[in-house]
C-alpha cells in the first residue's frame, strides 16, 4: 500500500503494521526508516494512504523508532517522553 503526503508526494509504501503505527522503509524520500502513527492518516482509499501532513513535515518528525508503548501501557505522556526511542516490538505482517 502506497503512502502519500497532503501535498500529494509518494513518501513510500507500508512495509509493516503495528497496533499504533506503520513502518515505511528508508529509500528515496526518507534516509532512515519511519514509523508513522495512525493519527497522521487523513484517509485511506483503495490502495492508498493519505497523510494529513506535507512531505517535508513528515521528514522532520522524529519517527525513526516506534514509541515504547509496550513498557509504558496507559501512559499518554510516553509519546512525548521518548518520541519513538527504544522499542523491540514484534511486527504484525500483512
N, C-alpha and C positions, 0 to 999 in steps of 0.2 A: 504494500500500500504506500503510495507516494504522499509526501507531506509538503504543503505549500504555505508560505508566509502570507500575511494580509496584503502585501504588495505583489502577490502572485509569483513569487520566485520559488522554484523547486529546491527545498533545502535537504532533501534526501528521502530515503524510504525507511519504513519501520522494520527494524531487524529483530527486536524482542519486545514483549509486552509484559508489564508488571502490574500489580494491583493499583499503583498510584501514578505510573508514568510509562513511557515507552522509549526505546533506545533507537537513536539514529547513529549509524556508524560514521566515523570520520571519512572525509572524502573531499571533493572539490570545494564545497561550501564551508564545512567545519574542519579545522585542523585536528580536532580531538572528538571522540565520541561524545554525544549529548543525550542526556536523559530528560525528555520533555514531559513536564507534568500535564495531566489531563486538564487542569484548569486553564492551560494555554490554548486549548482547542476551541475554535469558533463553531465549527460544524464538521460533520463527516457526510460525504455524499459519494455514492458509487465506490470507486477505488481511490478516493482522495480525502486526505485530512487537511482541513483549512485551519491554520492557526490564527489567533486574534492579534498577533504582533508582526511587525515588519521584520524582514530577514536580518537587518543589522541589529535590531533589538534582541532577537533570539541569539545571535552570535555573541552579544555582550553578556548574556546571563551566565551565571556560574553554575551551569548544569552539567558539569563534566563527570560527576558521580551522583548516584542516586541518594536521596536523603535517607538517613538511617532510622526509618520508622520502626523497624523490627525490634530494636533495642529500646525504643522510647515510645511505646504504644500509648496512645491517648494524650500525647504531649504536643499540642498545636504549635508551640514555640520551637520545636525541633527543626522545622523547616528554616526558621530564621537563624537558629543557633549554628547548625553545621552546614547549611546551604549546600548540602549534597555531598559531604565528605564521609568516607569510611564505611562503605557498605559492601558486604559479601552476601548478596542475595541470590536465590535460585530463580532464574527467569522462567516465565510461562511462555513456552514456544508455541507460535501459531502457524 
